[in-house]
Amino acid sequence: MNYAQLLFPDFSLILCGYLVCRYTALNRPVWAQVDALVYFFLFPVLLFQSIVKSPLDVTAASRLMGAGWALGLSGIALAYALPHIPLLKRWIDKRDHASSAQVAFRFNSFIGLAIADRLAGAQGLQLFAVLIGVCVPLFNVGAVWPMARHAQTGLVRELVRNPLIIATASGLAANLMGFTIPHWLEPTTTRIGAASLALGLMAAGAGMQLGALARAKTLAVSVLAIRHLLLPLVAAGICWLFGLSAAEATVLMIFSALPTASSCYVLAARMGYDGAYVAGLVTLSTLLGMLSLPFALGVLR
């Protein structure tokens, strides 16, 4: 299967967002508003709908949940270890590391859901939504904690205001209680979900910038190597260790090789760190995703 060809529609939307932002009047201030719309409204609706759409068998999904946690904790541990590795620590500034560690383990949910839908249909969407539900809280703690500790700000306050955590937690609770979206409302939520994927991918392209990366090259190479090389290798071992089904393994491999979350730079800037540097990491990660996803799905899978 030609995974590069399958991924082209999604990455072409990223390219469209980049070109529209750079060469038309729809520049970065416009896309900042699109980012906010997707992050605070469209995408939470998609997450909620994806989780409640089909009854969730917690027992059946427990292996995938465990695999997601194992992969997530591996990524967080690798990212946190960077300033303590003898050959690297002299080249890594602790403040830069606090804001950039999140790049090594967070993931772009827009791209992940789009690819899961393309490769595994509705089942893939629900499985990926389950991974989002169990991993987004973990990853947000992992992302916020180093910055909150370094800047001495509140960890809990940052977490309870996160719309992705609110959407996934409420979706899982609604699914387990047997709640379903009324039939008359399904077309509306489906269209909102489709809009969130398209706009989210284009917004990821609109936010790309590379200029600030030259300042801390060792840190950039390290976090991106974890995100795009080490985690897919770890995921391949976890698939075997947990005995995942074909669909579960495909979703976990997608999960392991995704570009980092486009909101990384928003979070870093909001907490008083160098947002431009983190934005450069996000940009390069988005480009590297075009290599790591075919590698994970084609070579390792």
C-alpha positions in Angstrom: 0.0 0.0 0.0 1.3 3.4 -1.0 1.0 5.3 2.3 2.6 8.4 1.0 -0.1 8.6 -1.7 -2.8 8.0 0.9 -1.5 10.8 3.1 -1.2 13.3 0.2 -4.7 14.7 0.6 -4.1 15.6 4.2 -0.7 17.1 3.7 -1.9 19.0 0.6 -4.4 20.8 2.9 -1.4 21.8 5.1 0.4 23.1 2.0 -2.8 25.0 1.0 -2.9 26.7 4.5 0.7 27.7 4.2 0.3 29.2 0.7 -2.9 31.0 1.5 -1.4 32.5 4.7 1.9 33.6 3.1 0.6 34.8 -0.3 -2.9 36.2 0.1 -4.7 38.7 2.3 -5.8 35.9 4.6 -2.6 36.2 6.7 -1.6 35.0 10.1 -4.0 37.2 12.1 -6.9 35.6 10.2 -5.6 32.1 10.9 -5.1 32.8 14.6 -8.8 33.2 14.8 -9.3 30.0 12.8 -7.0 28.2 15.3 -9.2 29.5 18.1 -12.4 28.4 16.4 -11.1 24.9 15.7 -9.5 24.5 19.1 -12.3 25.8 21.3 -15.4 24.7 19.3 -15.1 22.6 16.1 -12.6 20.1 17.3 -14.2 19.4 20.7 -17.5 18.7 18.9 -15.7 16.2 16.6 -14.1 14.5 19.6 -17.4 14.3 21.5 -19.2 12.9 18.5 -16.5 10.4 17.6 -16.5 8.9 21.1 -20.3 8.7 21.6 -21.1 7.6 18.1 -20.7 3.9 18.9 -21.0 2.1 22.2 -17.6 1.7 23.8 -16.5 -1.7 25.2 -14.0 -0.7 27.8 -12.8 -4.2 28.2 -12.2 -4.6 24.5 -10.5 -1.2 24.3 -8.4 -1.7 27.4 -5.4 -3.1 25.5 -5.3 -0.1 23.2 -5.7 2.3 26.2 -2.8 0.5 28.0 -0.7 0.7 24.8 -1.4 4.4 24.4 -0.4 5.1 28.0 2.7 3.0 27.6 3.7 4.9 24.5 2.8 8.3 26.0 4.8 7.6 29.2 7.8 6.5 27.1 7.7 9.7 25.1 7.5 11.8 28.3 10.3 9.9 29.9 12.6 10.3 26.9 11.8 14.1 26.6 12.4 14.7 30.3 15.7 12.8 30.2 17.3 15.0 27.6 18.9 17.6 30.0 20.4 14.7 32.0 22.1 12.9 29.2 25.9 13.5 29.6 26.6 14.3 25.9 23.6 16.6 25.5 23.1 18.5 28.8 25.8 21.1 28.2 24.1 22.1 25.0 20.5 22.3 26.3 19.2 25.3 28.1 16.7 24.3 30.8 14.2 27.1 30.0 14.2 26.2 26.3 13.8 22.5 27.3 10.9 23.3 29.6 8.9 24.8 26.7 10.1 22.3 24.0 9.8 19.0 25.8 6.1 18.8 24.9 7.1 18.6 21.1 8.6 15.2 21.7 5.3 13.5 22.8 2.3 15.6 21.9 0.5 14.9 18.6 -1.6 16.7 16.0 -5.1 15.4 16.6 -6.4 16.9 13.4 -4.0 15.0 11.2 -4.4 11.8 13.3 -8.2 11.7 13.0 -8.1 12.5 9.3 -5.6 9.6 8.6 -7.4 7.2 10.9 -10.6 7.9 9.1 -8.9 7.4 5.7 -7.2 4.1 6.7 -9.7 2.5 9.1 -13.0 4.3 8.6 -15.5 4.8 11.5 -13.7 2.2 13.6 -10.4 3.9 13.2 -12.0 7.2 14.2 -13.4 5.8 17.4 -10.2 4.0 18.3 -8.2 7.2 17.7 -10.8 9.1 19.8 -10.2 6.6 22.6 -6.5 7.3 22.4 -7.1 11.0 22.6 -9.4 10.5 25.6 -6.8 8.6 27.6 -3.7 10.4 26.4 -4.6 14.1 26.1 -4.9 14.5 29.9 -1.6 12.7 30.4 0.2 14.7 27.7 -1.2 18.0 28.9 0.2 17.3 32.4 3.5 16.3 30.8 3.5 19.5 28.7 2.4 22.0 31.4 4.3 20.6 34.4 7.9 21.6 33.3 6.8 25.1 32.3 4.6 25.6 35.4 7.4 24.4 37.6 10.0 26.7 35.9 7.6 29.7 35.7 5.9 28.9 39.1 2.4 29.0 37.7 -0.6 26.8 38.5 -0.7 23.3 36.8 -4.4 22.5 37.7 -5.7 25.8 36.4 -4.1 25.1 33.0 -5.5 21.6 32.8 -9.1 22.3 33.8 -9.5 25.0 31.1 -8.3 22.7 28.3 -11.2 22.2 25.8 -9.8 18.9 24.5 -9.8 17.4 28.0 -13.3 18.7 28.7 -14.6 17.2 25.4 -13.0 13.8 25.7 -13.9 13.4 29.4 -17.5 14.3 28.8 -17.6 12.1 25.7 -16.3 9.1 27.5 -18.7 9.7 30.4 -21.7 10.1 28.0 -20.7 6.9 26.1 -20.5 4.8 29.3 -23.9 6.1 30.4 -25.4 5.1 27.1 -26.0 8.6 25.7 -26.3 9.0 21.9 -26.6 12.1 19.7 -30.2 12.5 18.5 -30.7 11.6 14.8 -31.9 15.1 13.9 -28.6 16.5 15.3 -26.2 14.1 13.7 -25.9 15.9 10.3 -25.0 19.1 12.1 -22.3 17.5 14.3 -21.0 15.5 11.3 -20.5 18.7 9.2 -18.9 20.5 12.2 -16.5 17.5 12.5 -15.6 17.6 8.8 -15.0 21.3 9.0 -12.7 20.9 12.0 -10.5 18.4 10.1 -10.1 20.6 7.0 -9.6 23.9 8.9 -7.3 22.2 11.4 -5.0 20.9 8.7 -5.0 24.2 6.9 -4.3 26.1 10.2 -1.4 23.8 10.9 0.1 24.9 7.5 -0.6 28.5 8.1 1.3 28.4 11.4 4.5 27.0 9.9 7.8 29.0 10.5 11.4 27.9 10.8 13.4 31.0 11.4 14.1 30.6 15.2 15.4 27.1 15.1 19.1 28.0 14.6 19.4 29.2 18.2 19.2 25.8 19.9 19.9 23.1 17.3 20.8 20.2 19.7 17.5 20.5 21.5 15.6 20.7 18.2 17.3 17.6 16.8 16.7 15.7 20.1 13.0 16.3 20.6 12.2 15.7 16.9 14.2 12.5 16.9 12.1 11.3 19.8 8.9 12.3 18.1 9.6 10.9 14.6 12.1 8.1 15.0 12.1 6.7 18.5 8.4 6.7 19.3 7.4 4.7 16.1 10.1 2.1 17.0 8.7 1.9 20.6 5.2 1.7 19.2 6.1 -1.3 17.0 7.3 -3.1 20.1 4.2 -2.1 22.1 1.9 -3.5 19.4 3.6 -6.9 19.7 3.8 -6.7 23.5 0.1 -5.9 24.0 -1.1 -8.2 21.2 -3.1 -5.5 19.5 -5.5 -6.3 16.6 -4.8 -5.1 13.1 -7.0 -2.0 13.4 -5.7 -1.1 16.9 -2.1 -1.6 15.8 -2.7 0.7 12.7 -4.2 3.4 14.9 -1.3 3.2 17.4 1.3 3.4 14.7 -0.5 6.5 13.2 -0.5 7.9 16.8 3.2 7.3 17.2 4.4 9.0 14.1 2.2 12.1 13.9 3.6 15.6 13.8 3.5 17.3 17.1 0.5 19.4 18.2 0.2 22.8 16.6 -1.0 24.2 19.9 2.5 23.6 21.4 3.6 27.1 20.4 0.4 28.6 21.7 0.8 27.0 25.1 4.5 28.0 25.3 3.8 31.6 24.3 0.8 31.9 26.7 3.0 30.7 29.6 5.7 33.3 28.8 8.2 31.2 26.9 9.8 31.6 23.4 6.8 30.8 21.2 8.7 31.5 18.0 11.2 28.8 18.7 8.5 26.2 19.6 6.6 27.3 16.4 9.7 26.4 14.4 9.8 23.0 16.0 6.1 22.5 15.2 6.8 23.5 11.6 9.7 21.1 11.1 7.7 18.3 12.9 4.9 18.9 10.4 7.3 18.4 7.5 8.9 15.4 9.1 5.5 13.8 9.6 5.5 13.3 5.8 8.4 10.9 6.3 7.6 9.3 9.7 4.0 8.3 8.9 4.9 6.3 5.8 7.9 4.8 7.8 5.7 3.8 10.7 2.8 2.5 8.6 4.7 1.0 5.7 8.0 -0.2 7.1 7.3 -0.9 10.8 3.6 -1.9 10.5 
